[in-house]
């Protein structure tokens, strides 16, 4: 069973999170590295700086952001395959720093991964 979750970096780590993967290009402000308890920091899976700045967590740009971000992810098959290997091993929680819990890159990445997994099932 595929278990991909998302969680803000500022929320407490739990054993039930499984492998915690930071998917932001920048480290979350004010957090000590040992507090975040990461299995990995996959910077390559974060949106480009230009895309991140363009989106700026604007809900009106959400659909276009998902499309553009998906195009960026499509050209990184090795990084996607590495993340999917972790997903196959058990629960994975995508960690992000954004304040917006509904419109952020971790949610877009989660949706992307679930679509990709469904396409191969």
Secondary structure, DSSP 8 states (H G I E B T S, - for coil): ---EEEEETTS---GGG-EEEE--SS--TT--HHHH--SEE-GGGS--HHHHHHHTT-GGGHHHHHHHHHHHHHT-HHHHHHHHHHHHHS-EEEEE--S-SSSSHHHHHHHHHHHHHHHH-
